[in-house]
Amino acid sequence: MRNSQYAALFKGKAETHGLIRHRDNSPRFARIIVSIDPLQRQVDLLEMQETLLGRLLKPNHGEQVLVLESLQTQYTDNQGDHYQRRRRGAFFILEQVPKGQDHWLALDRTEQTGEEILGAILADYADDVQVRWPIEAIQSDAVGPLHDGTWYGTRFDLEFTTPANAALAYRPEAFPS
């Protein structure tokens, strides 16, 4: 699974989930590139708050948005015949809460939506032996207030693995003389 497949997977879930319903003319899904470097990571996440929330992503009351973070990859070797990609990613399910209203219910709703999306992905890959989504590698935490103080939600960190033997095989044709 490459970055484009990962993004298409989550975009598809954002298009079909009843509380998100992403459409090109009514954006509820966005991708962000987030650095591994801790300082740059803070800058990247701040940029998300300043450029996406309330500007590009403007849900109606009771609707949610999905913001997908870029993948990070670690390669592993079983010291035998198998290389593997350990992919790490994250996504936010966010909801705008009018000032003065209780944000705790939004946290519950966004957590439930994230779990529904993960459940759909796990079902999609239940029979796929190439892509594995270990449950113990999924974590979530509440986030907010974000942007103008009215955005709350849940951030999900996840990990999945894919084979890397073919990707790391030497290809002489890639190095023409």
Backbone as a printed PyTorch tensor [residue, N CA C, xyz], in Angstrom:
tensor([[[  0.8510,  -1.1740,   0.0000],
         [  0.0000,   0.0000,   0.0000],
         [  0.8960,   1.2350,   0.0000]],

        [[  0.7760,   2.0180,  -1.0160],
         [  1.5180,   3.2640,  -1.1400],
         [  0.6880,   4.4200,  -0.5810]],

        [[  1.3050,   5.6040,  -0.5310],
         [  0.6270,   6.7850,   0.0060],
         [ -0.6920,   7.0710,  -0.7020]],

        [[ -0.7010,   6.9390,  -2.0230],
         [ -1.9270,   7.2460,  -2.7710],
         [ -3.0510,   6.2600,  -2.4300]],

        [[ -2.7160,   4.9920,  -2.2240],
         [ -3.7290,   4.0030,  -1.8530],
         [ -4.2550,   4.2690,  -0.4440]],

        [[ -3.3540,   4.6240,   0.4570],
         [ -3.7090,   4.9630,   1.8360],
         [ -4.6630,   6.1530,   1.8480]],

        [[ -4.3320,   7.1930,   1.0920],
         [ -5.1880,   8.3760,   1.0380],
         [ -6.5400,   8.0460,   0.4060]],

        [[ -6.5360,   7.2560,  -0.6660],
         [ -7.7930,   6.8820,  -1.3220],
         [ -8.6860,   6.0580,  -0.3920]],

        [[ -8.0800,   5.1970,   0.4080],
         [ -8.8430,   4.3880,   1.3540],
         [ -9.6110,   5.2780,   2.3290]],

        [[ -8.9060,   6.2290,   2.9470],
         [ -9.5480,   7.0950,   3.9310],
         [-10.4930,   8.1020,   3.2780]],

        [[-10.1480,   8.5750,   2.0960],
         [-11.0510,   9.4800,   1.3860],
         [-12.3580,   8.7620,   1.0690]],

        [[-12.2570,   7.5080,   0.6500],
         [-13.4650,   6.7270,   0.3790],
         [-14.3430,   6.5780,   1.6060]],

        [[-13.7310,   6.3510,   2.7500],
         [-14.5170,   6.2390,   3.9910],
         [-15.1360,   7.5870,   4.3440]],

        [[-14.4090,   8.6870,   4.0990],
         [-14.9450,  10.0220,   4.3770],
         [-16.1190,  10.3530,   3.4450]],

        [[-16.0840,   9.8340,   2.2350],
         [-17.1770,  10.0740,   1.2850],
         [-18.4400,   9.3030,   1.6550]],

        [[-18.2780,   8.1400,   2.2450],
         [-19.4280,   7.2840,   2.4980],
         [-19.9480,   7.3080,   3.9340]],

        [[-19.1610,   7.8180,   4.8820],
         [-19.6550,   7.8540,   6.2640],
         [-20.7400,   8.9250,   6.3910]],

        [[-21.8180,   8.5890,   7.0680],
         [-22.9800,   9.4630,   7.1640],
         [-22.7630,  10.7940,   7.8490]],

        [[-21.8110,  10.8930,   8.7630],
         [-21.5760,  12.1640,   9.4490],
         [-20.5030,  13.0140,   8.7720]],

        [[-19.8010,  12.4520,   7.8000],
         [-18.7500,  13.2100,   7.1150],
         [-19.2190,  13.6030,   5.7170]],

        [[-19.5590,  12.6320,   4.8750],
         [-20.0900,  12.8650,   3.5220],
         [-19.2430,  13.8540,   2.7120]],

        [[-17.9690,  13.5720,   2.5820],
         [-17.0670,  14.4350,   1.8050],
         [-17.4930,  14.4700,   0.3410]],

        [[-17.4790,  15.6510,  -0.2370],
         [-17.6840,  15.8670,  -1.6730],
         [-16.7030,  16.9580,  -2.0880]],

        [[-16.3060,  16.9440,  -3.3460],
         [-15.3730,  17.9710,  -3.8190],
         [-15.9330,  19.3790,  -3.6440]],

        [[-17.2410,  19.5390,  -3.8130],
         [-17.8480,  20.8610,  -3.6580],
         [-18.2640,  21.1600,  -2.2160]],

        [[-18.0490,  20.2040,  -1.3270],
         [-18.3480,  20.3610,   0.0960],
         [-17.3130,  19.5640,   0.8850]],

        [[-16.0730,  20.0890,   0.9450],
         [-14.9560,  19.3150,   1.5070],
         [-15.1120,  18.9960,   2.9910]],

        [[-14.9380,  17.7110,   3.2870],
         [-14.9280,  17.2170,   4.6700],
         [-13.7330,  16.3000,   4.8940]],

        [[-12.8280,  16.2440,   3.9090],
         [-11.6420,  15.3960,   3.9860],
         [-10.4460,  16.2120,   3.5060]],

        [[ -9.3390,  16.0710,   4.2310],
         [ -8.0960,  16.7290,   3.8150],
         [ -6.9220,  15.8570,   4.2200]],

        [[ -5.8280,  15.9980,   3.4750],
         [ -4.5790,  15.2990,   3.8000],
         [ -3.5520,  16.3390,   4.2060]],

        [[ -2.7360,  15.9730,   5.1750],
         [ -1.6350,  16.8390,   5.5800],
         [ -0.3560,  16.0190,   5.6420]],

        [[  0.7480,  16.6550,   5.3300],
         [  2.0570,  16.0230,   5.4610],
         [  2.6300,  16.4610,   6.7980]],

        [[  2.9670,  15.4860,   7.6200],
         [  3.4660,  15.7550,   8.9610],
         [  4.8530,  15.1510,   9.0940]],

        [[  5.7860,  15.9460,   9.5290],
         [  7.1760,  15.5280,   9.6710],
         [  7.3730,  14.6130,  10.8750]],

        [[  8.3980,  13.7830,  10.7980],
         [  8.8010,  12.9640,  11.9500],
         [  9.4980,  13.8390,  12.9940]],

        [[ 10.2120,  14.8680,  12.5310],
         [ 10.9320,  15.7720,  13.4240],
         [  9.9430,  16.4530,  14.3780]],

        [[ 10.1750,  16.3810,  15.6920],
         [  9.2010,  16.9170,  16.6550],
         [  8.9120,  18.4120,  16.4910]],

        [[  9.9240,  19.2140,  16.2000],
         [  9.6910,  20.6510,  16.0450],
         [  8.9100,  20.9470,  14.7700]],

        [[  9.3000,  20.3240,  13.6720],
         [  8.5870,  20.5300,  12.4130],
         [  7.1750,  19.9750,  12.4990]],

        [[  6.9990,  18.9190,  13.2660],
         [  5.6720,  18.3230,  13.4590],
         [  4.7110,  19.3540,  14.0510]],

        [[  5.1840,  20.1090,  15.0310],
         [  4.3420,  21.1430,  15.6460],
         [  3.9450,  22.2040,  14.6260]],

        [[  4.8900,  22.5830,  13.7720],
         [  4.6130,  23.5690,  12.7230],
         [  3.5680,  23.0090,  11.7580]],

        [[  3.7270,  21.7500,  11.3610],
         [  2.7900,  21.1250,  10.4330],
         [  1.3760,  21.0840,  11.0070]],

        [[  1.2530,  20.7190,  12.2770],
         [ -0.0610,  20.6260,  12.8980],
         [ -0.6780,  22.0050,  13.1130]],

        [[  0.1430,  23.0000,  13.3940],
         [ -0.3510,  24.3680,  13.5200],
         [ -0.8790,  24.8530,  12.1770]],

        [[ -0.1640,  24.5040,  11.1150],
         [ -0.6080,  24.8760,   9.7720],
         [ -1.9680,  24.2540,   9.4620]],

        [[ -2.1770,  23.0130,   9.9140],
         [ -3.4760,  22.3720,   9.7160],
         [ -4.5750,  23.2150,  10.3520]],

        [[ -4.3380,  23.6600,  11.5640],
         [ -5.3420,  24.4340,  12.2750],
         [ -5.6180,  25.7710,  11.5860]],

        [[ -4.5720,  26.3860,  11.0660],
         [ -4.7240,  27.7200,  10.4920],
         [ -5.2540,  27.7170,   9.0660]],

        [[ -4.9390,  26.6810,   8.2760],
         [ -5.3140,  26.7130,   6.8640],
         [ -6.4920,  25.8150,   6.5110]],

        [[ -6.7800,  24.7990,   7.2990],
         [ -7.8540,  23.8770,   6.9460],
         [ -9.1420,  24.1350,   7.7100]],

        [[ -9.0400,  24.1750,   9.0290],
         [-10.2400,  24.2380,   9.8580],
         [-10.9320,  25.5930,   9.7120]],

        [[-12.1870,  25.5520,   9.3300],
         [-12.9710,  26.7750,   9.1710],
         [-12.7200,  27.5120,   7.8730]],

        [[-11.7240,  27.0810,   7.1150],
         [-11.4500,  27.7110,   5.8120],
         [-11.7800,  26.7470,   4.6900]],

        [[-10.9550,  25.7200,   4.5350],
         [-11.2390,  24.7050,   3.5170],
         [-12.3390,  23.7620,   4.0090]],

        [[-12.2410,  23.3440,   5.2540],
         [-13.1900,  22.3990,   5.8330],
         [-14.2260,  23.1650,   6.6480]],

        [[-15.4360,  23.2200,   6.1270],
         [-16.5180,  23.9570,   6.7900],
         [-17.7470,  23.0610,   6.9040]],

        [[-17.7590,  22.1930,   7.8930],
         [-18.9230,  21.3110,   8.0190],
         [-20.1480,  22.0700,   8.5130]],

        [[-21.3080,  21.5420,   8.1890],
         [-22.5480,  22.0720,   8.7470],
         [-22.6860,  21.5530,  10.1690]],

        [[-23.6230,  22.1090,  10.9070],
         [-23.8550,  21.6870,  12.2870],
         [-24.1360,  20.1820,  12.3290]],

        [[-23.4330,  19.4650,  13.1920],
         [-23.6090,  18.0290,  13.3460],
         [-22.7850,  17.1910,  12.3920]],

        [[-22.0750,  17.8370,  11.4510],
         [-21.2170,  17.0960,  10.5270],
         [-19.7860,  17.0900,  11.0480]],

        [[-19.0110,  16.1500,  10.5440],
         [-17.6310,  15.9960,  10.9790],
         [-16.6940,  16.0370,   9.7900]],

        [[-15.4040,  16.1900,  10.0810],
         [-14.3840,  16.1600,   9.0370],
         [-13.3350,  15.1210,   9.3990]],

        [[-12.6410,  14.6170,   8.3730],
         [-11.5460,  13.6740,   8.5590],
         [-10.2900,  14.3200,   7.9750]],

        [[ -9.2700,  14.4700,   8.7990],
         [ -7.9770,  14.9890,   8.3540],
         [ -6.9730,  13.8530,   8.4980]],

        [[ -6.3640,  13.4770,   7.3810],
         [ -5.4530,  12.3360,   7.3240],
         [ -4.0120,  12.8050,   7.3140]],

        [[ -3.2240,  12.2820,   8.2370],
         [ -1.7880,  12.5720,   8.2600],
         [ -1.0520,  11.6430,   7.3070]],

        [[  0.0750,  12.1150,   6.8130],
         [  0.9060,  11.3320,   5.9100],
         [  1.4900,  10.1120,   6.6260]],

        [[  1.9180,   9.1590,   5.8100],
         [  2.5230,   7.9330,   6.3340],
         [  3.9930,   8.1220,   6.6800]],

        [[  4.4270,   7.3970,   7.6820],
         [  5.8420,   7.2640,   8.0080],
         [  6.1410,   5.7710,   7.9420]],

        [[  7.3220,   5.4290,   7.4580],
         [  7.6390,   4.0190,   7.2280],
         [  8.9270,   3.6150,   7.9140]],

        [[  8.9050,   2.4630,   8.5300],
         [ 10.0990,   1.8230,   9.0700],
         [ 10.2020,   0.4610,   8.3900]],

        [[ 11.3840,   0.1300,   7.9060],
         [ 11.6020,  -1.1690,   7.2600],
         [ 12.1800,  -2.1290,   8.2850]],

        [[ 11.7070,  -3.3660,   8.2500],
         [ 12.2020,  -4.3780,   9.1740],
         [ 12.6680,  -5.5980,   8.3850]],

        [[ 13.4990,  -6.3940,   9.0330],
         [ 14.0980,  -7.5780,   8.4210],
         [ 14.0220,  -8.7080,   9.4350]],

        [[ 13.5160,  -9.8700,   9.0170],
         [ 13.4410, -10.9990,   9.9450],
         [ 14.7500, -11.7830,   9.9970]],

        [[ 15.8050, -11.2180,   9.3820],
         [ 17.1250, -11.8440,   9.3300],
         [ 17.0840, -13.1640,   8.5670]],

        [[ 16.1140, -13.2720,   7.7080],
         [ 15.9770, -14.4730,   6.8820],
         [ 15.6530, -14.0610,   5.4610]],

        [[ 14.4180, -14.2580,   5.0880],
         [ 14.0300, -13.9940,   3.7010],
         [ 12.8730, -13.0070,   3.5690]],

        [[ 12.6220, -12.2190,   4.6080],
         [ 11.4380, -11.3650,   4.5650],
         [ 11.7370,  -9.9470,   5.0670]],

        [[ 11.5060,  -8.9780,   4.1820],
         [ 11.5270,  -7.5630,   4.5580],
         [ 10.0760,  -7.1040,   4.7000]],

        [[  9.8710,  -6.1320,   5.5570],
         [  8.5230,  -5.6540,   5.7980],
         [  8.5350,  -4.1440,   5.9810]],

        [[  7.4750,  -3.5050,   5.5200],
         [  7.2590,  -2.0850,   5.8070],
         [  6.3230,  -1.9950,   7.0020]],

        [[  6.7290,  -1.2640,   8.0050],
         [  5.8500,  -0.9550,   9.1250],
         [  5.4220,   0.5000,   8.9260]],

        [[  4.1790,   0.6760,   8.5190],
         [  3.6510,   2.0020,   8.2010],
         [  2.9190,   2.5670,   9.4090]],

        [[  3.2010,   3.8340,   9.6800],
         [  2.5120,   4.5370,  10.7640],
         [  1.8040,   5.7450,  10.1720]],

        [[  0.5750,   5.9220,  10.5890],
         [ -0.2090,   7.0530,  10.1330],
         [ -1.1320,   7.5080,  11.2450]],

        [[ -1.9050,   8.5110,  10.9370],
         [ -2.8540,   9.0300,  11.9180],
         [ -3.9560,   9.7670,  11.1730]],

        [[ -5.0780,   9.8780,  11.8360],
         [ -6.1500,  10.7060,  11.3020],
         [ -6.9200,  11.3410,  12.4450]],

        [[ -7.5090,  12.4760,  12.1290],
         [ -8.3520,  13.2080,  13.0670],
         [ -9.7890,  13.1250,  12.5800]],

        [[-10.7120,  12.9240,  13.4930],
         [-12.1260,  13.1580,  13.2450],
         [-12.4600,  14.3730,  14.0990]],

        [[-12.9070,  15.4390,  13.4400],
         [-13.1380,  16.7020,  14.1290],
         [-14.5540,  17.1990,  13.8900]],

        [[-15.0320,  17.9350,  14.8790],
         [-16.3750,  18.5050,  14.8190],
         [-16.3040,  19.9070,  15.4130]],

        [[-17.0170,  20.8250,  14.8110],
         [-17.0590,  22.1830,  15.3490],
         [-18.2080,  22.2740,  16.3480]],

        [[-17.8890,  22.8010,  17.5270],
         [-18.8730,  22.9220,  18.6020],
         [-19.1260,  24.4120,  18.8480]],

        [[-20.3600,  24.8660,  18.7010],
         [-20.6440,  26.2830,  18.9450],
         [-20.1930,  26.7030,  20.3430]],

        [[-19.6940,  27.9160,  20.4320],
         [-19.2310,  28.4240,  21.7300],
         [-20.3480,  28.3230,  22.7560]],

        [[-19.9740,  27.8840,  23.9350],
         [-20.9340,  27.7480,  25.0180],
         [-21.6050,  26.3870,  25.0930]],

        [[-21.4400,  25.5520,  24.0630],
         [-22.0300,  24.2190,  24.1050],
         [-21.0270,  23.2070,  24.6460]],

        [[-21.5400,  22.1170,  25.1590],
         [-20.7210,  21.0730,  25.7650],
         [-19.9120,  20.3280,  24.6970]],

        [[-18.5820,  20.3790,  24.8250],
         [-17.7150,  19.7210,  23.8480],
         [-17.5030,  18.2350,  24.1540]],

        [[-17.8880,  17.7800,  25.3470],
         [-17.6550,  16.3860,  25.7040],
         [-18.4460,  15.4310,  24.8240]],

        [[-19.6310,  15.8290,  24.4190],
         [-20.4190,  14.9710,  23.5360],
         [-19.7750,  14.8710,  22.1500]],

        [[-19.1650,  15.9550,  21.6900],
         [-18.4540,  15.9270,  20.4030],
         [-17.2750,  14.9560,  20.4730]],

        [[-16.5990,  14.9200,  21.6060],
         [-15.4970,  13.9750,  21.7600],
         [-16.0020,  12.5340,  21.6560]],

        [[-17.1310,  12.2700,  22.2690],
         [-17.7250,  10.9280,  22.1790],
         [-18.1260,  10.5970,  20.7470]],

        [[-18.7670,  11.5580,  20.0710],
         [-19.2240,  11.3140,  18.7000],
         [-18.0420,  11.0840,  17.7540]],

        [[-16.9850,  11.8850,  17.8960],
         [-15.8420,  11.7280,  16.9890],
         [-15.0880,  10.4330,  17.2640]],

        [[-15.0340,  10.0270,  18.5100],
         [-14.4100,   8.7370,  18.8220],
         [-15.2000,   7.6070,  18.1700]],

        [[-16.5310,   7.6720,  18.2530],
         [-17.3670,   6.6330,  17.6550],
         [-17.1890,   6.6120,  16.1330]],

        [[-17.1600,   7.7640,  15.4970],
         [-16.9730,   7.8190,  14.0460],
         [-15.6310,   7.2080,  13.6600]],

        [[-14.5730,   7.5470,  14.3800],
         [-13.2560,   6.9820,  14.0960],
         [-13.2480,   5.4710,  14.2280]],

        [[-13.9220,   4.9690,  15.2550],
         [-14.0090,   3.5170,  15.4290],
         [-14.7890,   2.8710,  14.2910]],

        [[-15.8440,   3.5480,  13.8210],
         [-16.6120,   3.0140,  12.6920],
         [-15.7610,   2.9590,  11.4290]],

        [[-14.9520,   3.9880,  11.2120],
         [-14.0620,   4.0020,  10.0460],
         [-13.0210,   2.8880,  10.1570]],

        [[-12.4210,   2.7490,  11.3330],
         [-11.4480,   1.6730,  11.5280],
         [-12.1060,   0.3080,  11.3570]],

        [[-13.3210,   0.1420,  11.8600],
         [-14.0330,  -1.1170,  11.6950],
         [-14.2660,  -1.4430,  10.2300]],

        [[-14.5910,  -0.4270,   9.4410],
         [-14.8010,  -0.6450,   8.0060],
         [-13.4930,  -1.0350,   7.3180]],

        [[-12.4040,  -0.3990,   7.7030],
         [-11.1010,  -0.7270,   7.1130],
         [-10.6790,  -2.1430,   7.4990]],

        [[-10.8580,  -2.4980,   8.7640],
         [-10.5170,  -3.8560,   9.1980],
         [-11.3400,  -4.8910,   8.4350]],

        [[-12.6080,  -4.5900,   8.1800],
         [-13.4450,  -5.5080,   7.4050],
         [-12.9520,  -5.5990,   5.9560]],

        [[-12.5570,  -4.4630,   5.3760],
         [-12.0410,  -4.4550,   3.9990],
         [-10.8110,  -5.3430,   3.8460]],

        [[ -9.9690,  -5.3900,   4.8750],
         [ -8.7040,  -6.1140,   4.8020],
         [ -8.7020,  -7.4310,   5.5740]],

        [[ -9.8670,  -7.8980,   5.9910],
         [ -9.9460,  -9.1070,   6.8140],
         [ -9.3130, -10.3240,   6.1420]],

        [[ -9.4200, -10.4280,   4.8290],
         [ -8.8950, -11.5970,   4.1220],
         [ -7.5890, -11.3150,   3.3890]],

        [[ -7.0440, -10.1410,   3.5720],
         [ -5.8130,  -9.7570,   2.8750],
         [ -4.6060, -10.1180,   3.7440]],

        [[ -3.8200, -11.0710,   3.2940],
         [ -2.6540, -11.4880,   4.0790],
         [ -1.4530, -10.5720,   3.8390]],

        [[ -1.5420,  -9.7020,   2.8490],
         [ -0.4280,  -8.8020,   2.5380],
         [ -0.4300,  -7.5450,   3.4110]],

        [[ -1.6110,  -7.0610,   3.7680],
         [ -1.7390,  -5.8300,   4.5610],
         [ -2.3960,  -6.2060,   5.8820]],

        [[ -1.6780,  -5.9420,   6.9550],
         [ -2.1890,  -6.3220,   8.2860],
         [ -2.3000,  -5.0860,   9.1700]],

        [[ -3.4100,  -4.9910,   9.8660],
         [ -3.7140,  -3.8620,  10.7430],
         [ -3.8070,  -4.3680,  12.1860]],

        [[ -2.7060,  -4.4690,  12.9120],
         [ -2.7770,  -4.9890,  14.2840],
         [ -3.5400,  -4.0410,  15.2200]],

        [[ -4.5320,  -4.5720,  15.8750],
         [ -5.3750,  -3.7810,  16.7800],
         [ -4.5470,  -3.1210,  17.8810]],

        [[ -3.5640,  -3.8430,  18.4030],
         [ -2.7740,  -3.3000,  19.5190],
         [ -1.9250,  -2.0950,  19.1110]],

        [[ -1.8420,  -1.8160,  17.8240],
         [ -1.0650,  -0.6690,  17.3490],
         [ -1.9470,   0.5600,  17.0980]],

        [[ -3.2240,   0.4820,  17.4390],
         [ -4.1320,   1.6130,  17.2720],
         [ -4.3070,   2.3030,  18.6160]],

        [[ -4.1340,   3.6100,  18.6110],
         [ -4.3140,   4.4150,  19.8180],
         [ -5.1620,   5.6210,  19.4620]],

        [[ -5.8530,   6.1570,  20.4460],
         [ -6.6200,   7.3720,  20.1950],
         [ -6.5400,   8.2870,  21.4040]],

        [[ -6.7200,   9.5710,  21.1320],
         [ -6.8070,  10.5260,  22.2290],
         [ -7.6520,  11.7120,  21.8010]],

        [[ -8.2340,  12.3620,  22.7790],
         [ -9.0870,  13.5260,  22.5350],
         [ -8.2150,  14.7290,  22.1980]],

        [[ -8.7040,  15.5710,  21.2900],
         [ -7.9950,  16.7910,  20.9310],
         [ -8.9670,  17.9640,  20.9700]],

        [[ -8.4180,  19.1220,  21.2880],
         [ -9.2060,  20.3470,  21.2840],
         [ -9.0220,  21.1030,  22.5770]],

        [[ -9.3720,  22.3450,  22.5600],
         [ -9.9300,  23.1000,  21.4440],
         [ -8.8510,  23.4540,  20.4190]],

        [[ -9.2550,  23.4190,  19.1350],
         [ -8.3530,  23.7530,  18.0340],
         [ -8.8650,  24.9850,  17.3010]],

        [[ -8.0000,  25.5290,  16.4520],
         [ -8.2710,  26.6700,  15.5770],
         [ -8.8010,  27.8650,  16.3760]],

        [[-10.0740,  28.1490,  16.2810],
         [-10.6560,  29.3100,  16.9600],
         [-11.2650,  28.9400,  18.3070]],

        [[-10.9320,  27.7470,  18.8050],
         [-11.4380,  27.2950,  20.0940],
         [-12.7560,  26.5570,  20.0240]],

        [[-13.2460,  26.2890,  18.8070],
         [-14.5390,  25.6190,  18.6730],
         [-14.4380,  24.2270,  18.0550]],

        [[-13.2360,  23.7720,  17.7500],
         [-13.0490,  22.4680,  17.1110],
         [-12.5390,  21.4650,  18.1370]],

        [[-13.2210,  20.3110,  18.2010],
         [-12.8590,  19.2210,  19.1050],
         [-12.9320,  17.9160,  18.3290]],

        [[-12.2320,  16.9170,  18.8370],
         [-12.3140,  15.6360,  18.1650],
         [-11.4250,  14.5840,  18.7620]],

        [[-11.1560,  13.5800,  17.9390],
         [-10.3460,  12.4440,  18.3530],
         [ -9.2860,  12.1990,  17.2920]],

        [[ -8.0660,  11.9900,  17.7570],
         [ -6.9540,  11.6480,  16.8660],
         [ -6.6530,  10.1720,  17.0520]],

        [[ -6.5620,   9.4570,  15.9380],
         [ -6.2460,   8.0360,  15.9540],
         [ -4.8720,   7.8270,  15.3400]],

        [[ -3.9810,   7.1810,  16.0840],
         [ -2.6860,   6.7440,  15.5600],
         [ -2.8390,   5.2780,  15.2040]],

        [[ -2.2820,   4.8910,  14.0540],
         [ -2.4250,   3.5050,  13.6360],
         [ -1.1440,   3.0230,  12.9890]],

        [[ -1.0840,   1.7330,  12.8550],
         [  0.0680,   1.0920,  12.2270],
         [ -0.4410,  -0.0910,  11.4130]],

        [[  0.1620,  -0.2920,  10.2660],
         [ -0.1320,  -1.4890,   9.4900],
         [  1.1540,  -1.9420,   8.8180]],

        [[  1.1800,  -3.1970,   8.4130],
         [  2.3890,  -3.7480,   7.8050],
         [  2.0840,  -4.2870,   6.4180]],

        [[  3.0880,  -4.1700,   5.5600],
         [  3.0100,  -4.7170,   4.2070],
         [  4.3670,  -5.3150,   3.8600]],

        [[  4.4060,  -6.2850,   2.9620],
         [  5.6850,  -6.8590,   2.5440],
         [  6.5440,  -5.8100,   1.8250]],

        [[  7.8570,  -5.9590,   1.9300],
         [  8.7640,  -5.0170,   1.2650],
         [  9.8120,  -5.7090,   0.4040]],

        [[  9.7540,  -7.0360,   0.2750],
         [ 10.7650,  -7.7420,  -0.5220],
         [ 10.8380,  -7.2160,  -1.9450]],

        [[  9.7090,  -7.1250,  -2.6220],
         [  9.7060,  -6.6650,  -4.0160],
         [ 10.1730,  -5.2160,  -4.1160]],

        [[  9.7610,  -4.3820,  -3.1800],
         [ 10.1310,  -2.9670,  -3.2190],
         [ 11.6360,  -2.7630,  -3.0260]],

        [[ 12.2580,  -3.6170,  -2.2210],
         [ 13.6790,  -3.4560,  -1.9180],
         [ 14.5790,  -4.3450,  -2.7740]],

        [[ 14.0060,  -5.0090,  -3.7560],
         [ 14.8090,  -5.8570,  -4.6520],
         [ 15.6350,  -4.9670,  -5.5890]],

        [[ 16.8560,  -5.3830,  -5.8650],
         [ 17.7250,  -4.6510,  -6.7900],
         [ 17.1760,  -4.7520,  -8.2040]],

        [[ 17.0450,  -3.6230,  -8.8690],
         [ 16.5540,  -3.5700, -10.2430],
         [ 17.5930,  -2.8770, -11.1070]],

        [[ 18.4240,  -3.6160, -11.7910],
         [ 19.4630,  -3.0100, -12.6330],
         [ 18.8970,  -2.0290, -13.6560]],

        [[ 17.6930,  -2.2900, -14.1720],
         [ 17.1030,  -1.4120, -15.1780],
         [ 16.7960,  -0.0120, -14.6470]],

        [[ 16.7540,   0.1450, -13.3350],
         [ 16.5290,   1.4610, -12.7380],
         [ 17.7880,   2.3260, -12.7590]],

        [[ 18.9150,   1.7170, -13.1190],
         [ 20.1920,   2.4240, -13.1460],
         [ 20.8310,   2.3040, -14.5240]],

        [[ 20.2370,   2.9470, -15.5320],
         [ 20.8190,   2.8330, -16.8890],
         [ 22.2080,   3.4660, -16.9400]],

        [[ 23.0620,   2.8910, -17.7310],
         [ 24.4400,   3.3900, -17.8470],
         [ 24.5140,   4.6370, -18.6760]]])
